[in-house]
Amino acid sequence: MRLSKEKIDLAMAREKLTVTELAKRYGVSRSRMNFILNCREVTTVCAGRMADSLKVDVIDILEEA
């Protein structure tokens, strides 16, 4: 699965989150969160956790095919 950086940025803006705050909600360090955001190719579990952290549906943060 590929995460859309633009969609994640929009969701972070809606929630008024910094990367540090998102990392805290997700349960990882800021550096690990940056790795996840820059890598974008993630497992289904990771995508689900990211969606939960952003309080959106997982479909809302995936790249369109």
C-alpha positions in Angstrom: 0.0 0.0 0.0 1.2 3.5 -0.8 0.4 6.4 1.4 -0.3 9.8 -0.2 1.9 12.5 1.5 -0.4 15.2 0.3 -3.5 13.5 1.8 -1.7 12.9 5.1 -0.6 16.6 5.2 -4.2 17.7 4.7 -5.4 15.3 7.4 -2.7 16.6 9.7 -3.8 20.2 9.0 -7.4 19.3 9.8 -6.3 17.9 13.1 -3.8 20.7 13.7 -1.0 18.2 14.2 2.8 18.4 13.9 4.8 15.4 12.9 5.8 15.0 16.6 2.2 15.0 17.7 1.3 12.5 15.0 4.2 10.3 16.1 2.9 10.4 19.6 -0.6 9.4 18.6 0.8 6.6 16.4 3.2 5.4 19.1 6.6 5.9 17.5 9.5 8.4 17.7 9.5 11.5 15.5 12.3 10.0 13.4 10.5 6.8 12.8 7.4 8.8 11.8 9.4 10.8 9.3 10.7 7.5 7.8 7.2 6.2 7.5 6.0 9.4 5.8 8.9 9.5 3.4 8.9 5.8 2.6 5.2 5.8 1.8 5.1 2.0 1.0 3.6 0.5 4.1 1.8 -2.6 5.4 -1.9 -2.7 5.8 -1.5 -2.6 9.6 0.7 0.6 9.3 -1.9 2.2 7.0 -4.7 1.4 9.5 -2.7 2.8 12.4 -1.9 5.9 10.5 -5.6 6.4 9.6 -6.6 5.9 13.2 -4.0 8.4 14.4 -5.4 11.0 11.9 -9.0 10.1 12.7 -9.8 9.4 9.0 -10.8 6.3 7.0 -7.8 4.5 5.5 -9.1 5.1 2.0 -8.6 8.8 2.6 -4.8 8.6 2.9 -4.0 6.1 0.2 -2.5 7.1 -3.2 -4.9 6.7 -6.1 -3.9 4.0 -8.5 
